[in-house]
Amino acid sequence: TRNGKRTTHAALKIATGMAEEGLITEEEAVMRIEPTSLDQLLHPTLDPKAERNVIARGLPASPGAASGEIVFTPDKADLLTKEGHPVILVRME
């Protein structure tokens, strides 16, 4: 077997659910969450109930949501950033 990978949000939900069901103590629930991963919970996210018009899918580069103009080269990203525009650098994977 191998360890299943999950987000910090999922780990927190599982640990609190187990504690609420009495399967583990609250102290055990707290110990199941990696302290270094809690940073992921502080990033802005999209409202899961919001209406979406999905135009593409990709691999996340950060744990949070992002907004800005899509650019495809680092040079263009640098140029627009210097002009004060928020940008999202998109690369073919």
N, C-alpha and C positions, 0 to 999 in steps of 0.2 A: 504494500500500500504506500501511498504518499500523502503528504499533508495537502489538504485542499486550500487553495488561495481564495481569499475573500477580502472585501474592502473593510476599512475600519468601521464604517457604518453598519455593515452586516455583522461583524464580530460583536459590536456593542449591542445590537438588537438580540443576537443569540444569547449573549451573556446575561442581559437583563431579563430576557424571557425565562431562562433557566433558573435565575434567582427568584423570579416571581412564582414559578411553579414549585419552588422548594427543592429543586434538584441540586443546587449549589448555594452556598451562602453569598451574601452581598460582598464580603471580602474576597471570596474566590472569583466572583464576577469581575471585580475591579482588577484582580491580578491577571485575568485572561486577556486584558487589553494592553498591547504594547504602548508604553508611554510615548515613544517617538512617533507613533502613527497617529496620535491624537491631533496633530497639526492638520491632517486631512479634513477633519470635521470643521475647521475654521475657514476653509476656502468657500467662496461664493458658489452656489449651485443653481441649476435650473429647477423651477417648480415642476415636480413630477406630474402634476395635474394640468399643467399649461398645455394649450393646443400647440401642436408642432407641425411644421411643414418640412419634413426631412428631405434634403436634397443630396446628401452624401453621408457616408459613414467612414470612420477612421479610428486610429489608435490614439488614446489620450496621452498627452505629454505632461499633464499635470492633473492633480486630483480635483480641481475646481472647474468652474465654468469660465469661459473667456468671451470677450466681445471685441470687435475691431474689424478693420478692412483686411480681407484675405490677400496675401501676397505669396508669390512662389519662389522668390530668391532672397537670400540674406541682404544683398545690396539694396533691393527695393524696400525691404523692411527697415533697414538702417536709414535710408533717405526719408521715408514717410515718418518714422519715429522722430527724426530731427526736426521735421516740420510740425510736430505736435499731434500726429494722427496715431490712434491706437491701432496696432496691427496684429494679425495672427499669421505666423509663418507656416505655410502648408507645404509638405514635401511628399513626393511619391514614395511609398514604402514597398 
